[in-house]
Amino acid sequence: SIASGGFLHHTSFLWDWDPANMDYLTLPEKRPDYRGDRGHDEFLVKLKDHYGGYSGKNSFFGHVKHATEESFELEEVALKEVMEIANE
């Protein structure tokens, strides 16, 4: 969502997930060519399998926040505030 003076970026970091739940997700109509017709279980990775051996989930998100702060000014806000911005 782009607003005057800034923007809101949303992403999902999947630390762990149950493969059975991937059956509930449908293939999006619009997707990049490199994704093709791969299902979510072929496209997504569990971060715990790649990062969890080195440290825990909280450490991972701390590193993401730190790396982001090196390039952007971050402002933590409550979900309610995010929803108000998104609905403008």
N, C-alpha and C positions, 0 to 999 in steps of 0.2 A: 504494500500500500504506500503510495507516494503522497505526501502532504507538504504543505508549504513549509520550507525550512528543514525537511528531513524525510526519512522513509522508514518503513517497518519491514524487516525481512523475517520470514518464518521458515524454519527448517525443522526436521526431526532427526534426532540422533537415537538410533536404536541400539541400546546396550545389549538387550536380550529380547527374544520373542519366541513364541510357540509356533512351530511350523504349521500346525493345524489351523491357526488363525489366518494364515496367508490365503486359505481357500475362500475367505469372506471378501477379499479384495478383488475387484475387477480390473481388467486392463484399461488404462485410461485411453480415451479416444485420440487425444493428441499426445504424442510421445516422440522423442528424438529418434532418428534413424538407427543410431548405435544400439538403442535398446531393443528394437525389433519387437517380436512377439514374446519375449521372455517374460515369464511370470515373476511376481514379486520375490518368491523364494529363490529364483535364479539371479535376481538383480540386486537384492539387498544383502548386507552382511551384518553379522552380530559383532558389535564393537568389542564385546568382552572376549571374543575369540582372537582378536588382533591386538588388543590393548590391555586386557584384563590380567595377563600374566605379569605385566610390568608394574601395575599398580591398580588401584580400584577406580570405580566409577566417579567418585568425587574428585579424584586427582585428574582424571581425564577432562572433566568439565572445567576444572580450574585452569588447565593448560589451554583449552579452547578460548576461555574468557581472556586469559593473559595475551594470547596471540592476537585476538581481535582488538584488544585495547592498544596494541602497538600501532594499529593503522586507523582506528576509529575512536571517536568519543562515545562511550557507552553510557546509557542511562537506564538503570533498572526501574521498571514500573510494574504496578500490579496488573493482573489480567483484566480487571475491570477497566483500567485506563486504556489498555490495548484495544479492547472491544469498542470503546467509545471512539477511538481514532479510526478504527477499521470501518465503523458504520457511518462515518462522515461522508 
